[in-house]
Amino acid sequence: MFENIPYIMLLATGASFVQRTTGFGFGIFIMTLLPFLMPSYGEATALSGLLALTTSSVIVARMWKYVSWKRLLPILVTFVLISAIAICILDRIEGRMMRMILGTILIFISLYFSFFKDRIKRMIRPGLPFQIGAGALSGIMGGLFGMQGPPAVLYFITSEPDKEHYMAMTQMYFVIGNTMMTIVRGCNGFITPAVGRCYLFSLGAIAVGMLLGNWAFRHIPNRIFTYIVYAYIGVSGIIILITT
């Protein structure tokens, strides 16, 4: 187990860099290899969730003033309700086919939003219908695939006035979501001594990744930032297809 820690730290650095730069993608990045380095898949998800929670919490602590609870709460409440239903029906769905569908959809969405960004931005406004819609889609994807980020990310990147508000809103969303999932994983016995050791060793690694990501985030112009987010959503879809 200890011989895998340097590789886990390297993955944590890359994942925290991606999360700090684009506002999401920690789990997508680290879970490509982490299950092969941890004793079990459940422990891998637990470690990924704890590290992602830590990364998002640090970002929120620095960008708290940009959070609007009025725009965030409807998405969160809807996500909690819908994801619970989705988890209940998860065992009735063939996982490999659903992951292939998800990967294809993410690639299509990234291309569509990239080419029609201005039209979509005019259509989407910070209002209850769009908030509930994003929360419902996020709940379905979170419950079925463990990937609740893309719908909320797409909503926030088109509805928030700038990249600072976008980053604060997405990270608060992930803090609350990952806190809930960490509690559930702990109750199911996935937070083990191995997870604790790897978490402690990886704290320095995510600090390095966040410092590099913070530098990149500050130097990316607003007009380019949205395209980077769309591009990573597409990359996420490709990763899912390759690892399915």
C-alpha positions as CSV (number, residue, x, y, z in Angstrom):
1,M,0.0,0.0,0.0
2,F,2.7,2.5,1.0
3,E,4.5,2.0,-2.4
4,N,1.4,3.5,-4.1
5,I,1.4,6.7,-2.1
6,P,3.7,8.7,-4.4
7,Y,1.4,7.9,-7.3
8,I,-1.7,8.9,-5.3
9,M,0.0,12.1,-4.4
10,L,0.8,12.8,-8.1
11,L,-2.8,12.1,-9.0
12,A,-4.0,14.4,-6.2
13,T,-1.8,17.3,-7.5
14,G,-3.2,17.0,-11.0
15,A,-6.8,16.7,-9.8
16,S,-6.6,19.7,-7.5
17,F,-5.0,21.7,-10.3
18,V,-7.9,20.8,-12.6
19,Q,-10.5,21.6,-9.9
20,R,-8.9,25.0,-9.1
21,T,-8.6,26.0,-12.7
22,T,-11.9,24.9,-14.2
23,G,-14.1,24.6,-11.1
24,F,-14.8,20.9,-11.4
25,G,-13.3,17.6,-12.5
26,F,-11.4,16.4,-9.4
27,G,-13.2,13.1,-9.3
28,I,-13.1,12.6,-13.1
29,F,-9.3,13.1,-13.1
30,I,-8.3,11.1,-10.0
31,M,-10.7,8.2,-10.5
32,T,-9.1,7.1,-13.8
33,L,-6.3,5.4,-11.8
34,L,-7.1,5.7,-8.1
35,P,-9.2,2.5,-7.9
36,F,-6.1,0.5,-9.1
37,L,-4.0,2.0,-6.2
38,M,-6.4,1.6,-3.3
39,P,-7.4,-1.7,-1.6
40,S,-11.0,-1.4,-2.8
41,Y,-13.2,0.7,-5.2
42,G,-15.2,2.0,-2.2
43,E,-12.1,3.3,-0.5
44,A,-11.0,5.0,-3.7
45,T,-14.3,6.9,-3.9
46,A,-14.0,7.8,-0.2
47,L,-10.5,9.2,-0.7
48,S,-11.4,11.0,-3.8
49,G,-14.4,12.6,-2.1
50,L,-12.4,13.7,1.0
51,L,-9.7,15.2,-1.1
52,A,-12.2,17.0,-3.4
53,L,-14.1,18.2,-0.3
54,T,-10.8,19.7,1.1
55,T,-10.0,21.3,-2.2
56,S,-13.4,22.9,-2.6
57,S,-13.5,24.0,1.0
58,V,-10.3,26.0,0.7
59,I,-11.5,27.7,-2.5
60,V,-14.9,28.6,-0.8
61,A,-13.1,30.0,2.2
62,R,-11.3,32.4,-0.1
63,M,-14.3,33.3,-2.3
64,W,-17.1,33.2,0.2
65,K,-18.3,36.7,-0.7
66,Y,-19.2,35.6,-4.2
67,V,-21.7,32.9,-3.1
68,S,-25.4,33.7,-3.6
69,W,-27.6,31.3,-1.6
70,K,-30.7,32.4,-3.4
71,R,-29.4,31.0,-6.6
72,L,-27.7,28.0,-5.0
73,L,-30.3,26.5,-2.7
74,P,-32.9,25.5,-5.3
75,I,-30.3,23.5,-7.2
76,L,-29.0,21.8,-4.0
77,V,-32.4,20.9,-2.7
78,T,-33.5,19.5,-6.1
79,F,-30.2,17.6,-6.4
80,V,-30.6,15.9,-3.0
81,L,-34.2,14.7,-3.8
82,I,-33.6,13.5,-7.3
83,S,-30.2,11.8,-6.6
84,A,-31.9,9.8,-3.8
85,I,-34.4,8.5,-6.2
86,A,-31.7,7.8,-8.9
87,I,-29.6,5.8,-6.4
88,C,-32.7,3.6,-5.5
89,I,-33.1,2.6,-9.2
90,L,-29.3,2.3,-9.9
91,D,-29.2,-1.5,-9.6
92,R,-31.8,-1.9,-12.4
93,I,-29.6,-0.2,-15.0
94,E,-26.8,-1.7,-17.0
95,G,-23.8,0.4,-16.0
96,R,-21.5,0.0,-19.0
97,M,-24.2,1.1,-21.5
98,M,-25.2,4.1,-19.4
99,R,-21.6,5.2,-19.1
100,M,-21.2,5.1,-22.8
101,I,-24.3,7.2,-23.2
102,L,-23.1,9.6,-20.6
103,G,-19.7,10.0,-22.3
104,T,-21.3,10.7,-25.7
105,I,-23.7,13.2,-24.2
106,L,-20.9,15.1,-22.5
107,I,-18.9,15.3,-25.7
108,F,-22.0,16.6,-27.6
109,I,-22.8,19.2,-24.9
110,S,-19.2,20.5,-24.9
111,L,-19.3,21.0,-28.6
112,Y,-22.8,22.5,-28.7
113,F,-22.1,25.0,-25.9
114,S,-18.8,26.0,-27.5
115,F,-20.5,26.9,-30.8
116,F,-23.7,28.4,-29.4
117,K,-22.4,30.0,-26.2
118,D,-23.9,33.4,-26.8
119,R,-27.3,32.1,-27.8
120,I,-27.5,29.8,-24.7
121,K,-26.3,32.6,-22.4
122,R,-29.3,34.7,-23.6
123,M,-31.7,31.9,-22.9
124,I,-30.5,30.9,-19.4
125,R,-31.2,33.3,-16.6
126,P,-30.8,32.9,-12.8
127,G,-34.4,31.8,-12.2
128,L,-36.2,29.0,-10.4
129,P,-37.1,26.9,-13.5
130,F,-33.5,26.7,-14.7
131,Q,-32.2,26.2,-11.2
132,I,-34.6,23.2,-10.6
133,G,-33.8,21.9,-14.1
134,A,-30.1,22.0,-13.4
135,G,-30.6,20.4,-10.0
136,A,-32.7,17.6,-11.4
137,L,-30.2,16.7,-14.1
138,S,-27.4,16.9,-11.6
139,G,-29.3,14.6,-9.3
140,I,-29.8,12.0,-12.1
141,M,-26.2,12.1,-13.1
142,G,-25.0,12.1,-9.5
143,G,-27.2,9.2,-8.5
144,L,-26.6,7.1,-11.6
145,F,-22.9,7.9,-12.4
146,G,-21.5,9.6,-9.3
147,M,-20.9,12.7,-11.5
148,Q,-23.2,15.5,-10.4
149,G,-21.0,18.3,-11.7
150,P,-21.6,19.0,-15.4
151,P,-25.3,20.2,-15.3
152,A,-24.6,22.6,-12.4
153,V,-21.3,23.7,-14.0
154,L,-23.1,24.4,-17.3
155,Y,-25.8,26.4,-15.5
156,F,-23.4,28.5,-13.4
157,I,-20.9,29.2,-16.2
158,T,-23.8,30.6,-18.3
159,S,-25.7,32.4,-15.6
160,E,-23.1,33.9,-13.3
161,P,-21.7,37.3,-14.2
162,D,-18.0,36.4,-14.1
163,K,-15.5,33.6,-13.4
164,E,-15.2,34.5,-9.7
165,H,-18.9,34.1,-9.0
166,Y,-18.9,30.9,-11.1
167,M,-16.0,29.4,-9.1
168,A,-17.5,30.3,-5.7
169,M,-21.0,28.9,-6.6
170,T,-19.7,25.6,-8.0
171,Q,-17.3,25.0,-5.1
172,M,-20.0,25.7,-2.5
173,Y,-22.2,23.3,-4.4
174,F,-19.4,20.6,-4.3
175,V,-18.6,21.3,-0.6
176,I,-22.2,20.5,0.5
177,G,-22.6,17.6,-2.0
178,N,-19.3,15.9,-1.0
179,T,-20.0,16.4,2.7
180,M,-23.2,14.5,2.4
181,M,-21.6,11.7,0.3
182,T,-18.6,11.5,2.7
183,I,-21.0,10.9,5.6
184,V,-22.8,8.2,3.7
185,R,-19.5,6.5,2.8
186,G,-18.4,6.7,6.4
187,C,-21.6,5.0,7.5
188,N,-21.0,2.2,5.0
189,G,-17.4,1.6,6.2
190,F,-15.5,3.0,3.3
191,I,-13.4,5.5,5.3
192,T,-10.7,3.1,6.6
193,P,-7.2,3.6,8.1
194,A,-5.8,3.2,4.6
195,V,-8.0,6.1,3.4
196,G,-6.9,8.2,6.4
197,R,-3.2,7.6,5.7
198,C,-3.4,8.4,2.0
199,Y,-5.5,11.5,2.8
200,L,-2.9,12.9,5.2
201,F,0.0,12.2,2.7
202,S,-2.0,13.9,-0.1
203,L,-2.7,17.1,1.7
204,G,0.6,18.6,0.6
205,A,0.0,17.4,-2.9
206,I,-3.4,19.1,-3.3
207,A,-1.8,22.3,-1.8
208,V,0.7,22.3,-4.7
209,G,-2.0,21.6,-7.3
210,M,-4.2,24.4,-5.9
211,L,-1.3,26.9,-6.0
212,L,-0.6,26.1,-9.6
213,G,-4.3,26.1,-10.4
214,N,-4.9,29.5,-8.7
215,W,-2.1,31.0,-10.8
216,A,-3.7,29.6,-14.0
217,F,-7.2,30.8,-12.9
218,R,-6.0,34.4,-12.3
219,H,-4.3,34.6,-15.7
220,I,-7.2,33.2,-17.8
221,P,-9.3,35.9,-19.4
222,N,-13.1,35.7,-18.8
223,R,-13.8,35.3,-22.6
224,I,-11.5,32.3,-22.8
225,F,-12.4,30.7,-19.4
226,T,-15.8,29.4,-20.6
227,Y,-14.3,27.6,-23.5
228,I,-11.8,25.9,-21.2
229,V,-14.7,24.6,-19.1
230,Y,-16.6,23.4,-22.1
231,A,-13.4,21.7,-23.4
232,Y,-12.9,19.9,-20.1
233,I,-16.5,18.6,-20.1
234,G,-15.7,17.1,-23.6
235,V,-12.5,15.6,-22.3
236,S,-14.5,14.1,-19.4
237,G,-16.7,12.4,-21.9
238,I,-13.8,11.0,-23.8
239,I,-12.2,9.7,-20.5
240,I,-15.5,8.0,-19.6
241,L,-15.7,6.3,-23.1
242,I,-12.1,5.2,-22.9
243,T,-12.4,3.7,-19.4
244,T,-15.8,2.1,-19.9
